[in-house]
Each structure stands twice: as C-alpha cells, then as structure tokens.
C-alpha cells in the first residue's frame, strides 16, 4: 500500500525539522562574538529606560528587542542561553508564519514547500535565529505583519472593504505604532501595507474606510517620528558606520561605471543570501524570481504590492544612505523573495508536456532546479559540524588552567568586547582570576605595551579574537612580527577564531 503525503503535511514536517535544527544549534551554546558581546553588555549593564537612548559600544538595536532580552536575562541569568532565547523563539515563529502565509496565499505543492524549506535549511537563518542580535525578530515581525494583513483577505478582489470591523483600525494602529520600536526594518513592511490598503480603499470608493486608514497611518508616522528624534537620528549620524555600510547600498550616480559595479555587488550579495553561494544559485534564483514576478503581475497584483514594496523601499532607502543592504539587514525581506520565487511554480504542477510521444508531468521538471538549489543552503551541516564563529569562552577556560596569577595579558581590541563580558558580566565570571589584563585600543600594538612591562615580569600572554577574516589575521601577524627579539614565543592556545600566545622574556 502506497503512503501519500500532502504538501500541507510535508510543510509541517519541514517546519518541525527546522525547529529541531535550531534547537540543536542553540544547544551547541557557541561563544559570543564581538558584536553579540557588545550588545550583550548593553543588555546586562543597562536598565529598561536606558534602552530608549543611544547605546554604548557603537551598538544599535530596537528598544523593545532589548527590553525582551533583558527580561530573559533577569529570569535566567547573564549567559548565552538567556540572551539567545528571544532570537530563537522569533526564528521558530518565523518558520510557522511563513508556512501560514503560504496557506493564506493558497500556495500548493512545491510553491508551498519552497519558502519554508529554504528558511528551514538556510545557514544564514539558522545562524541569526540563534544569535544575540535583532535580525531574527526583524524577519519575524515582517512575516507577522504580512500574515495579519492577509487574514483580512484584502488582497482578494471579491472582498468587501466596507465590511471591515472598527477593530481593524484599532489593531493596526497599535501594531503600526509599536512595530518600529521592536524592528527597525518593519517600517518598510508597514509602508507596503499602508500604501496597498490606501490604494484598495481608494479603488473601492470606500471613502470612510479611506479616511480611517489615513488616521491609522498618521499614528504610525507620529510614533516613528518620536523614535527618530529620540534614538534613530543619532545612530544614523555615525561617520564610521556610514563609511562601513556605504558599500552595501545601491548607488545613485548611474552614469559612472563604478556605480554599476557596486550595484552588481549588492545584487550578488542579496542573491547569495537568498539562494546560495554559487553561480548556479544566482542563475536559477534570478530566473525563478523573474518568472515569479511575471506570474504575480499577471494574476496577483495585490500580492505583488504587499510582497514587493517592502523590498523596493528598502533598496531605495539604501541608495540615500538610510539603510544598509549588508546580508544580516536583508534577513527581513529574504522570505519575501522566497515567496515571489514560489509563485513561478504556482499553477504549473498540474500541467504536462509531450516529449517523444510521451506525456511528462511538469512537476518532475520543476523538481530539478529545487533539488539543485537546496544543498546550497548548508544549514543542515550544523547537525554534524557545530556552528562556531569565535570560541573565546573555551579558550579562556583553557587559559585559566595554564596562566599564573597576576600574569599580564594583552587583549587585542577585537577580543576586548567578549573578554569584558566573560570577565565582568557572565554568570560564571571571572574566567581568569587575579590577572592583569590590558584591553588595547584600535591603533595600539603589543610591542608598545611590552615596553611598559616591569623588568621582573618574565611572562606575558597575548589574546586575539575575531580571527574570521584575512584582514584580522593579517593585523595579528603584523603585531606579532613587531614583538621585540627579547621576547620569545612559548605556548600557543588555538580555538575557532581565537588565539592566545605566551611570550617569555629572554636573558633574565
């Protein structure tokens, strides 16, 4: 007897697999890396009121995200588990919302399974669903807003806008006012929703509903204006952040060749985050998106506005330097690209073609690009190869077993944030007891620091972290090449993205 599974059942199975995968990665309990550590320091050190001000350590995160994270640390302590609970919950809810949106859009077969499968297996999503940053809840809020809108069926032409209850405007007034305080990127989704509903009421000649919705959107603008004046304007005015993120924005000077090159780089980055890291992924993903857009334009223009406007407005904002399209900040619209891609497959599965006198179902042909793309997501690899970025915590534990009390330790500036968190704030702090640590500034070198070491000190340690790029490794190597010959290398402790080196004074 053959057992058949519906696409709905397979979707639930994929959802559960994605949840289990995230729980496994969460359970691996990797160390905090530099950005996580800096945000964690703000969460642990500050009170709730301070979250509605500019953060320390050059960090930005929405205040309500910080408040939720703070609650978990108060309940469960200052540790990696507590700090990552909210991103984990938001990630699991994102999977559920994406499947529910597929059902609301009446997607079937592969069109229903493609988005949830990609999110479930995506290494990018698995990482940020278990990281102390706001990007997981950004994606969740974007999906939640779209899901709530779809439940009112305004995208169906036959729906009667005049029959919307008064609670519709109250609910959306509250949601729209709160959303940016929990997720900055929600403003792009709200813009798409606001514009779509205005257009829907206008075309339906529902002037009373039109005016009520204008008042609703007005409340959003007031809330966002307060948010901008209190916090956002100061975060947008940091020169080093502007310089760093400028490469991840669409250019405006299209008459220059460099502009096209930069735009191509940004598009390549988006395709890589959405479909995978190879030319095949770019090609198949681009073709699928084009056909998906065509299909939406032909038969689902309302959905084209709902799904497409948040993406388009974020791209326009990036061109004016108001938003960065660095991969982690595109996480909120990647599921929308997956949904657009899925529409290329909608209504095609039941069709067939004749080849060599035989009838062949298109369903099997459509499986080919999907099977080629799925392995490129690579998130499933974390089942047997734990996700690691900068494993400073185990290095500190190992260092504590070999370093003598009061031994001077030079902490490179990129290792400083995580070192400070583990030494001063973590539940099990300090990991190194009675040591004399010096956290270096950005332009400081260990050679200069060694000149200040008293003659009676014959042993020092250098600690480096964030060794996840060729640039950081080369900076460390330049530092080490500058160490005076009077100091010789002793022991070395190596971890993922981390290195601790003992130096011993010679001729003492």
C-alpha positions in Angstrom: 0.0 0.0 0.0 1.4 3.4 -1.0 1.5 6.1 1.6 0.9 9.6 0.1 1.8 12.8 1.9 0.1 16.1 1.0 2.1 19.3 0.6 0.5 20.5 3.9 1.8 17.5 5.8 5.2 17.8 4.2 5.3 21.5 5.1 4.6 20.7 8.8 7.4 18.1 8.7 9.8 20.6 7.3 8.7 23.1 9.9 9.4 20.6 12.7 12.8 19.8 11.2 13.7 23.5 11.1 12.7 23.9 14.7 14.8 20.8 15.8 17.8 22.1 13.8 17.6 25.4 15.6 17.3 23.8 19.0 20.4 21.7 18.3 22.4 24.8 17.2 21.1 26.7 20.2 22.1 23.7 22.4 25.7 23.9 21.0 26.0 27.1 23.0 28.7 28.8 21.0 30.6 31.7 22.5 29.5 35.3 22.0 31.5 37.0 19.2 32.4 40.7 19.1 29.0 42.2 18.1 27.0 39.9 20.2 29.2 40.6 23.2 28.9 44.4 22.8 25.1 44.2 22.6 25.0 41.7 25.5 27.0 44.2 27.6 24.3 46.8 26.9 21.5 44.4 27.8 23.1 43.3 31.1 24.5 46.6 32.2 21.6 49.0 31.4 18.1 49.3 32.8 15.0 49.4 30.8 14.8 53.2 30.5 18.3 53.3 29.1 17.3 51.2 26.2 15.3 54.1 24.8 18.5 56.1 24.5 21.6 55.7 22.3 23.5 52.5 23.3 27.1 52.1 24.3 29.9 50.3 22.4 28.7 51.6 19.0 25.7 49.3 19.0 22.2 49.7 17.7 19.1 47.6 18.5 15.4 48.5 18.8 14.5 49.3 22.4 11.7 46.7 22.7 14.0 44.0 21.4 16.4 45.0 24.2 13.6 45.0 26.8 12.5 41.5 25.9 16.1 40.3 26.0 16.6 42.0 29.4 13.6 40.1 30.8 15.2 36.8 29.9 18.5 37.7 31.5 16.7 38.7 34.7 14.8 35.4 34.6 17.6 33.0 33.6 20.9 34.9 34.2 23.6 36.7 32.2 24.6 33.8 29.9 24.4 32.8 26.2 21.3 30.7 26.7 19.2 33.6 28.1 20.5 36.1 25.7 19.6 33.9 22.7 16.2 32.8 23.8 14.2 35.6 22.1 16.1 35.3 18.7 15.4 31.5 18.9 11.7 32.0 19.7 11.4 34.6 16.9 13.1 32.2 14.5 10.8 29.3 15.2 7.8 31.6 15.0 9.1 32.8 11.6 9.0 29.3 10.3 5.4 28.9 11.4 4.4 32.3 10.0 6.0 31.5 6.6 4.0 28.3 6.4 0.8 30.1 7.4 1.4 32.8 4.8 1.8 30.1 2.1 -1.6 28.7 3.2 -3.2 32.2 3.2 -1.9 32.7 -0.4 -3.3 29.3 -1.3 0.0 28.0 -2.5 0.1 24.3 -3.2 2.7 21.7 -3.9 6.2 22.9 -4.5 5.1 26.5 -4.3 4.0 25.9 -0.7 7.1 23.9 0.2 9.9 26.0 -1.3 9.8 29.0 1.1 9.6 27.0 4.3 12.3 24.6 3.1 14.7 27.3 2.2 14.2 29.1 5.5 14.5 25.8 7.5 17.8 24.9 5.8 19.4 28.3 5.3 22.7 28.6 7.1 22.1 32.4 7.3 18.7 32.0 9.1 20.0 29.2 11.3 22.8 31.4 12.5 20.8 34.5 13.2 17.9 32.6 14.7 20.4 31.6 17.4 22.4 34.9 17.8 22.2 37.8 20.2 21.1 40.3 17.5 17.8 41.7 16.3 17.8 40.3 12.8 15.8 37.2 13.7 13.0 39.2 15.2 13.2 41.6 12.1 12.2 38.7 9.9 9.6 37.5 12.3 7.9 40.9 12.6 7.9 41.3 8.8 6.2 38.0 8.4 3.8 38.7 11.2 2.7 42.0 9.7 2.0 40.4 6.3 0.3 37.4 7.9 -2.1 39.6 9.9 -2.9 41.6 6.8 -3.6 38.5 4.6 -6.1 37.2 7.2 -8.4 40.1 6.3 -8.3 38.9 2.6 -7.9 42.4 1.3 -5.8 41.0 -1.5 -8.9 39.2 -2.8 -10.7 41.4 -5.3 -14.0 40.0 -4.2 -13.6 41.0 -0.6 -15.8 43.9 0.6 -13.7 46.6 2.3 -16.9 48.2 3.7 -17.4 45.2 5.9 -14.2 45.6 7.8 -14.8 45.9 11.6 -13.8 49.0 13.5 -11.3 46.9 15.4 -9.3 46.6 12.2 -8.1 50.2 12.5 -7.5 50.0 16.3 -5.5 46.8 15.9 -3.4 48.2 13.1 -3.0 51.5 14.8 -1.4 49.7 17.8 0.6 47.3 15.7 2.0 50.0 13.4 3.0 52.2 16.3 4.8 49.5 18.2 6.4 47.6 15.4 9.4 50.0 14.6 10.3 50.0 18.3 10.8 46.3 18.1 12.1 46.1 14.5 13.5 49.0 12.5 13.0 47.2 9.2 9.3 46.9 9.9 8.9 50.5 8.6 9.4 49.1 5.0 6.7 46.4 5.5 4.4 49.0 7.0 5.0 51.3 4.1 4.0 48.5 1.7 0.9 47.6 3.8 -0.1 51.2 4.2 0.2 52.0 0.5 -1.6 48.8 -0.5 -4.6 49.4 1.8 -4.9 53.1 0.8 -5.0 52.0 -2.8 -7.5 49.3 -2.1 -9.9 51.7 -0.3 -9.5 54.3 -3.0 -10.2 51.9 -5.8 -13.2 50.5 -3.9 -14.6 54.0 -3.4 -14.7 53.3 0.4 -14.0 56.9 1.5 -15.0 56.4 5.1 -12.6 53.5 5.4 -10.0 55.5 3.4 -10.1 58.4 6.0 -10.0 56.0 8.9 -6.9 54.3 7.4 -5.2 57.7 6.8 -5.7 58.4 10.5 -4.2 55.0 11.3 -1.2 55.6 9.1 -0.8 59.0 10.7 -0.5 57.5 14.1 2.3 55.3 12.7 4.1 58.4 11.4 3.9 60.1 14.8 5.3 57.1 16.6 8.1 56.7 14.1 8.8 60.5 14.3 9.3 60.2 18.1 11.5 57.1 17.6 13.6 59.0 15.0 14.1 62.1 17.3 14.8 60.1 20.4 17.2 57.4 19.0 17.5 56.9 15.3 18.9 60.2 14.2 21.9 59.7 16.5 22.6 56.2 15.2 22.4 57.3 11.6 24.9 60.1 12.2 27.9 58.0 13.0 30.6 58.5 10.3 32.4 55.2 10.8 29.1 53.3 10.3 28.2 55.4 7.2 31.6 54.6 5.7 31.4 50.9 6.5 27.9 50.4 5.2 28.3 52.6 2.1 29.5 49.6 0.1 26.2 47.8 0.8 23.9 50.4 -0.7 22.7 51.0 -4.2 24.5 53.9 -5.9 22.7 57.0 -7.3 25.4 58.1 -9.8 24.4 55.6 -12.5 26.5 57.4 -15.1 29.7 56.1 -13.6 31.0 52.7 -14.3 31.8 52.1 -10.6 28.1 52.6 -9.8 27.1 49.6 -11.9 29.8 47.5 -10.4 28.7 48.4 -6.8 25.0 47.7 -7.7 26.1 44.4 -9.2 27.9 43.6 -6.0 24.9 44.4 -3.8 22.6 42.3 -6.0 25.0 39.4 -5.9 25.1 39.6 -2.1 21.3 39.5 -2.0 21.1 36.5 -4.3 23.8 34.7 -2.3 21.9 35.3 0.9 18.6 34.2 -0.7 19.6 31.2 -2.8 23.1 30.1 -2.1 26.8 30.8 -2.7 27.4 29.6 -6.3 26.8 30.8 -9.8 24.2 28.1 -10.3 22.3 29.5 -7.3 22.5 33.1 -8.7 21.3 31.9 -12.1 18.4 29.6 -11.0 17.4 32.1 -8.3 17.3 35.0 -10.7 15.3 33.1 -13.3 12.8 31.9 -10.7 12.4 35.5 -9.4 11.7 36.9 -12.9 9.1 34.3 -13.6 7.6 34.8 -10.1 7.3 38.5 -10.7 5.7 37.9 -14.1 3.2 35.5 -12.5 2.3 38.0 -9.8 1.9 40.8 -12.2 -0.4 38.7 -14.4 -2.7 37.4 -11.7 -1.9 38.6 -8.3 -1.0 42.3 -8.5 -2.2 43.0 -4.9 0.3 40.4 -3.7 3.0 42.0 -5.8 2.5 45.2 -3.9 2.4 43.5 -0.5 5.5 41.4 -1.1 7.4 43.7 -3.4 7.1 47.2 -1.9 9.0 46.4 1.3 11.9 45.1 -0.7 11.8 48.0 -3.2 11.6 50.7 -0.5 14.5 49.3 1.5 16.6 49.3 -1.7 15.6 53.0 -2.4 16.4 53.8 1.3 19.8 52.3 0.8 20.5 54.5 -2.2 20.0 57.5 0.0 22.2 56.1 2.8 19.3 55.5 5.1 19.6 51.7 5.2 22.3 49.1 4.6 21.8 46.0 2.5 24.6 44.1 4.3 23.4 40.5 4.4 22.2 40.5 8.0 20.0 43.5 7.4 18.3 41.9 4.4 17.1 39.0 6.5 13.6 40.6 6.9 12.9 40.5 3.1 14.6 37.3 2.1 11.4 35.2 2.9 9.5 37.6 0.7 11.9 36.9 -2.2 11.3 33.2 -1.5 7.6 33.7 -1.7 7.9 35.6 -5.0 10.1 32.8 -6.3 7.5 30.2 -5.3 4.9 31.9 -7.5 6.9 30.8 -10.5 5.7 27.3 -9.6 2.1 28.0 -8.8 -0.5 26.6 -11.2 2.2 24.8 -13.2 2.4 21.5 -11.4 -0.7 20.1 -12.9 0.4 20.8 -16.4 2.3 18.4 -18.6 4.3 18.4 -21.8 4.6 15.9 -24.5 8.1 14.6 -25.3 8.9 11.8 -27.7 5.2 10.8 -27.8 5.0 10.5 -24.0 3.3 12.8 -21.6 5.6 14.1 -18.9 4.4 16.0 -15.8 6.0 19.4 -15.3 6.1 18.6 -11.6 9.1 16.4 -12.1 10.9 19.0 -14.3 10.3 21.6 -11.6 11.9 19.5 -9.0 15.3 19.7 -10.8 16.2 23.3 -10.0 14.9 22.9 -6.5 17.0 19.8 -5.8 20.0 21.7 -7.3 19.4 24.7 -5.0 18.6 23.1 -1.7 22.0 21.7 -0.9 23.5 25.2 -1.3 21.7 26.4 1.8 24.1 24.4 4.0 22.2 24.9 7.3 21.7 21.2 7.7 25.5 20.8 8.1 25.3 22.1 11.6 23.7 18.8 12.6 27.2 17.1 12.4 29.5 20.1 12.3 28.7 22.6 15.2 28.3 26.2 14.3 31.3 28.1 15.6 32.4 31.7 15.0 34.7 32.9 17.8 35.1 30.4 20.6 36.6 32.7 23.2 34.9 31.2 26.2 36.6 27.7 26.0 39.9 29.5 25.3 39.5 31.5 28.5 38.8 28.3 30.4 41.9 26.6 28.9 43.9 29.7 29.6 42.8 29.7 33.2 44.4 26.3 33.7 47.9 27.4 32.5 48.3 31.1 33.3 49.9 32.1 36.6 48.1 34.6 38.9 48.9 38.3 38.2 50.4 37.4 34.8 50.0 40.4 32.4 47.6 39.7 29.5 47.3 41.9 26.4 43.8 41.7 24.9 43.5 42.8 21.3 40.8 45.4 20.7 38.7 42.9 18.7 38.8 40.4 21.6 38.0 43.2 24.1 34.2 43.1 24.0 33.8 39.4 24.5 36.7 39.3 27.0 35.0 42.1 29.1 31.6 40.3 29.0 33.1 37.0 30.2 35.3 38.5 32.8 32.9 41.0 34.2 29.2 40.1 33.4 28.8 36.4 32.7 27.2 34.2 35.3 30.5 32.4 35.8 32.8 35.4 35.7 35.6 35.9 36.0 37.0 33.1 33.9 40.6 34.3 34.6 41.3 35.2 38.2 43.9 37.7 39.5 45.2 38.5 36.1 46.4 42.0 35.0 44.5 42.5 31.7 45.1 45.3 29.3 42.5 45.8 26.6 44.1 47.5 23.7 42.8 50.4 21.7 42.2 50.2 17.9 45.7 51.6 16.9 47.7 50.1 19.8 50.3 47.3 19.3 51.6 44.7 21.8 55.2 45.9 21.1 54.4 49.3 22.6 52.7 47.6 25.6 55.7 45.3 26.2 57.9 48.3 26.7 55.9 49.1 29.8 56.2 45.7 31.4 58.3 45.8 34.5 61.7 44.0 34.3 60.6 41.5 37.0 57.8 40.2 34.8 59.1 37.4 32.6 55.9 36.0 31.2 53.0 37.7 29.3 50.1 36.5 27.2 48.6 38.0 24.1 44.9 37.3 23.4 43.4 37.7 19.9 39.8 37.0 18.7 37.6 37.8 15.7 40.1 36.0 13.5 37.5 35.2 11.0 38.8 37.2 8.1 42.1 37.6 6.2 42.2 41.2 7.4 42.1 40.3 11.1 44.6 37.6 10.7 47.0 39.8 8.9 46.6 42.5 11.6 47.6 39.9 14.2 50.6 38.8 12.2 51.8 42.4 11.8 51.5 42.7 15.6 53.4 39.5 16.2 56.2 40.5 13.7 56.7 43.6 15.7 57.4 41.8 19.1 61.0 42.6 20.3 63.5 39.8 20.0 63.9 39.9 23.8 60.6 38.1 24.0 60.2 34.6 22.6 57.1 32.5 21.9 56.2 29.9 24.5 52.8 28.1 24.5 50.0 28.7 22.0 46.3 28.0 22.6 44.2 28.0 19.4 40.4 28.0 19.2 37.9 28.8 16.4 38.7 32.4 15.5 40.7 32.8 18.7 44.4 32.6 19.6 46.3 33.0 22.9 50.1 33.2 22.8 52.6 33.1 25.6 55.7 35.2 25.4 58.7 34.6 27.7 61.4 37.2 28.4 64.9 36.1 27.3 68.2 36.6 29.1 66.7 37.1 32.5 
